[in-house]
Amino acid sequence: MAKHPVPKKKTSKASRDSRRSHHALSAPTLVTCPQCHAKKPPHTVCPECGYYDGRQVLDLGTPES
């Protein structure tokens, strides 16, 4: 019969929580688009107006219905 590894001592809450200190989530970085002033991730085309680096790179016409 195979033996399974079992902890010899109970891990304290302080040790357990210290190990998890790096597990917190961080809010995404957002910048304001200089054209339409919408929030967007940095170094990406604005999904609202289609501008990147001062020029239009996507044609976001009216949505088709």
SVG drawing of the C-alpha trace seen along z (x, -y; Angstrom):
<svg xmlns="http://www.w3.org/2000/svg" viewBox="-31 -65 37 67">
<polyline fill="none" stroke="black" stroke-width="0.4" points="0.0,0.0 1.4,-3.4 2.1,-6.0 0.9,-9.6 3.0,-12.6 1.3,-14.3 2.3,-17.5 3.9,-16.8 2.7,-20.1 -0.3,-22.4 0.7,-25.5 -0.1,-28.6 -2.4,-31.3 0.6,-33.7 2.8,-31.4 -0.1,-30.6 -1.1,-34.2 2.6,-35.4 3.0,-32.9 -0.1,-34.4 1.1,-38.0 1.9,-38.1 -1.5,-36.8 -3.3,-40.1 -4.8,-41.3 -3.9,-44.7 -6.2,-47.1 -5.4,-47.4 -3.5,-50.4 -5.7,-52.8 -4.8,-56.1 -7.1,-58.8 -7.3,-58.9 -6.1,-62.3 -8.8,-62.3 -12.0,-61.2 -10.9,-61.2 -12.1,-57.6 -10.1,-55.3 -8.0,-52.7 -4.9,-50.5 -1.6,-52.3 0.1,-51.6 -3.1,-50.3 -5.6,-51.6 -8.5,-53.4 -11.5,-51.1 -13.9,-54.1 -12.4,-56.3 -9.8,-54.2 -6.9,-56.6 -3.3,-55.6 -0.4,-58.0 -2.4,-61.0 -3.7,-59.3 -6.7,-57.2 -5.8,-53.6 -9.2,-52.0 -12.4,-53.1 -15.1,-52.7 -18.1,-53.7 -21.7,-53.4 -22.6,-50.0 -24.6,-47.9 -28.1,-46.9"/>
</svg>
